[in-house]
Amino acid sequence: MKFGYTIVYVADVAASLALFERAFGMKRRFLHESGAYGELETGSTTLSFAQHATARENLGRDYLAADRSAQPLGIEIGLLTDDVPAACDRAVQAGATLLKAPGVKPWGQTVAYVRCPDGTLVELCTPIG
């Protein structure tokens, strides 16, 4: 088994792609002409976004949308950077909400948490080691 991709279900795929471009410097790989699905350039795995309607159709049932929850869901996207404070500032200026300011963990890693308007929880962190 090999990890292939993550899909975040959102209300507005184009808006989520644009936020990740502005906030985290990622590049758009693909946006379907319907606007229902899009991908970012992220390396060997794919970070994708799909509309809530697509998710409900795929699952055959409803689910808790991240942007409908007052609390972040128990899953995050981790993004590595050498400058967490600058990345955090950029994300907030682009529209993310700061949940936890940059701090250093006991093992030396600098970590911060932001939440995107679509509800996605993002950890900004330095590489370990």
Contacts in CASP RR format, 6 or more apart in sequence:
PFRMAT RR
TARGET T0000
AUTHOR 0000-0000-0000
METHOD contacts of the structure
MODEL  1
MKFGYTIVYVADVAASLALFERAFGMKRRFLHESGAYGELETGSTTLSFA
QHATARENLGRDYLAADRSAQPLGIEIGLLTDDVPAACDRAVQAGATLLK
APGVKPWGQTVAYVRCPDGTLVELCTPIG
3 45 0 8 1.000
4 45 0 8 1.000
4 46 0 8 1.000
5 45 0 8 1.000
5 46 0 8 1.000
5 47 0 8 1.000
5 48 0 8 1.000
6 45 0 8 1.000
6 46 0 8 1.000
6 47 0 8 1.000
6 48 0 8 1.000
6 77 0 8 1.000
7 48 0 8 1.000
7 49 0 8 1.000
7 50 0 8 1.000
7 55 0 8 1.000
8 16 0 8 1.000
8 47 0 8 1.000
8 48 0 8 1.000
8 49 0 8 1.000
8 50 0 8 1.000
8 66 0 8 1.000
8 77 0 8 1.000
8 118 0 8 1.000
8 120 0 8 1.000
9 49 0 8 1.000
9 50 0 8 1.000
9 51 0 8 1.000
9 52 0 8 1.000
9 54 0 8 1.000
9 55 0 8 1.000
9 63 0 8 1.000
9 65 0 8 1.000
9 66 0 8 1.000
10 16 0 8 1.000
10 49 0 8 1.000
10 50 0 8 1.000
10 51 0 8 1.000
10 52 0 8 1.000
10 66 0 8 1.000
10 67 0 8 1.000
10 118 0 8 1.000
10 119 0 8 1.000
10 120 0 8 1.000
11 51 0 8 1.000
11 52 0 8 1.000
11 65 0 8 1.000
11 67 0 8 1.000
11 118 0 8 1.000
12 51 0 8 1.000
12 118 0 8 1.000
13 31 0 8 1.000
13 35 0 8 1.000
13 36 0 8 1.000
13 37 0 8 1.000
13 38 0 8 1.000
13 49 0 8 1.000
13 50 0 8 1.000
13 51 0 8 1.000
14 31 0 8 1.000
14 35 0 8 1.000
15 117 0 8 1.000
15 118 0 8 1.000
16 49 0 8 1.000
16 116 0 8 1.000
16 118 0 8 1.000
16 120 0 8 1.000
17 28 0 8 1.000
17 31 0 8 1.000
17 38 0 8 1.000
17 40 0 8 1.000
17 49 0 8 1.000
19 94 0 8 1.000
19 95 0 8 1.000
19 96 0 8 1.000
19 116 0 8 1.000
19 117 0 8 1.000
19 118 0 8 1.000
20 26 0 8 1.000
20 40 0 8 1.000
20 47 0 8 1.000
20 116 0 8 1.000
21 27 0 8 1.000
21 28 0 8 1.000
21 40 0 8 1.000
22 90 0 8 1.000
22 94 0 8 1.000
22 95 0 8 1.000
23 90 0 8 1.000
23 91 0 8 1.000
23 93 0 8 1.000
23 94 0 8 1.000
23 95 0 8 1.000
23 96 0 8 1.000
23 114 0 8 1.000
23 116 0 8 1.000
24 79 0 8 1.000
24 87 0 8 1.000
24 90 0 8 1.000
24 91 0 8 1.000
24 122 0 8 1.000
25 90 0 8 1.000
26 40 0 8 1.000
26 41 0 8 1.000
26 42 0 8 1.000
26 47 0 8 1.000
27 40 0 8 1.000
27 41 0 8 1.000
28 38 0 8 1.000
28 39 0 8 1.000
28 40 0 8 1.000
28 41 0 8 1.000
29 38 0 8 1.000
29 39 0 8 1.000
29 40 0 8 1.000
29 41 0 8 1.000
29 46 0 8 1.000
30 37 0 8 1.000
30 38 0 8 1.000
30 39 0 8 1.000
31 37 0 8 1.000
31 38 0 8 1.000
31 39 0 8 1.000
32 38 0 8 1.000
35 51 0 8 1.000
36 50 0 8 1.000
36 51 0 8 1.000
36 53 0 8 1.000
36 54 0 8 1.000
37 48 0 8 1.000
37 49 0 8 1.000
37 50 0 8 1.000
37 51 0 8 1.000
37 54 0 8 1.000
38 48 0 8 1.000
38 49 0 8 1.000
38 50 0 8 1.000
39 46 0 8 1.000
39 47 0 8 1.000
39 48 0 8 1.000
39 49 0 8 1.000
40 46 0 8 1.000
40 47 0 8 1.000
40 48 0 8 1.000
47 77 0 8 1.000
49 118 0 8 1.000
52 65 0 8 1.000
55 63 0 8 1.000
56 62 0 8 1.000
56 63 0 8 1.000
64 73 0 8 1.000
66 72 0 8 1.000
66 73 0 8 1.000
66 118 0 8 1.000
66 119 0 8 1.000
66 120 0 8 1.000
66 121 0 8 1.000
67 117 0 8 1.000
67 118 0 8 1.000
67 119 0 8 1.000
69 119 0 8 1.000
72 99 0 8 1.000
72 115 0 8 1.000
72 119 0 8 1.000
72 121 0 8 1.000
73 119 0 8 1.000
73 121 0 8 1.000
74 121 0 8 1.000
75 121 0 8 1.000
76 113 0 8 1.000
76 121 0 8 1.000
76 122 0 8 1.000
76 123 0 8 1.000
77 120 0 8 1.000
77 121 0 8 1.000
77 122 0 8 1.000
77 123 0 8 1.000
78 122 0 8 1.000
78 123 0 8 1.000
78 124 0 8 1.000
78 125 0 8 1.000
79 87 0 8 1.000
79 122 0 8 1.000
79 123 0 8 1.000
79 124 0 8 1.000
79 125 0 8 1.000
80 125 0 8 1.000
80 126 0 8 1.000
80 127 0 8 1.000
81 87 0 8 1.000
81 124 0 8 1.000
81 125 0 8 1.000
81 126 0 8 1.000
82 126 0 8 1.000
82 127 0 8 1.000
84 102 0 8 1.000
84 103 0 8 1.000
84 110 0 8 1.000
84 111 0 8 1.000
84 112 0 8 1.000
84 124 0 8 1.000
84 125 0 8 1.000
84 126 0 8 1.000
85 102 0 8 1.000
85 110 0 8 1.000
85 112 0 8 1.000
87 112 0 8 1.000
87 124 0 8 1.000
88 98 0 8 1.000
88 101 0 8 1.000
88 102 0 8 1.000
88 112 0 8 1.000
88 114 0 8 1.000
88 124 0 8 1.000
91 114 0 8 1.000
91 122 0 8 1.000
91 124 0 8 1.000
92 98 0 8 1.000
92 114 0 8 1.000
95 116 0 8 1.000
95 117 0 8 1.000
96 114 0 8 1.000
96 115 0 8 1.000
96 116 0 8 1.000
96 117 0 8 1.000
96 122 0 8 1.000
97 114 0 8 1.000
97 115 0 8 1.000
97 116 0 8 1.000
97 117 0 8 1.000
98 112 0 8 1.000
98 113 0 8 1.000
98 114 0 8 1.000
99 113 0 8 1.000
99 114 0 8 1.000
99 115 0 8 1.000
99 121 0 8 1.000
100 111 0 8 1.000
100 112 0 8 1.000
100 113 0 8 1.000
101 112 0 8 1.000
102 110 0 8 1.000
102 111 0 8 1.000
102 112 0 8 1.000
102 124 0 8 1.000
103 110 0 8 1.000
103 111 0 8 1.000
103 112 0 8 1.000
104 110 0 8 1.000
104 111 0 8 1.000
105 111 0 8 1.000
107 128 0 8 1.000
108 126 0 8 1.000
109 125 0 8 1.000
109 126 0 8 1.000
109 127 0 8 1.000
109 128 0 8 1.000
109 129 0 8 1.000
110 125 0 8 1.000
110 126 0 8 1.000
111 123 0 8 1.000
111 124 0 8 1.000
111 125 0 8 1.000
111 126 0 8 1.000
112 123 0 8 1.000
112 124 0 8 1.000
112 125 0 8 1.000
113 121 0 8 1.000
113 122 0 8 1.000
113 123 0 8 1.000
113 124 0 8 1.000
114 121 0 8 1.000
114 122 0 8 1.000
114 124 0 8 1.000
115 121 0 8 1.000
115 122 0 8 1.000
116 122 0 8 1.000
END
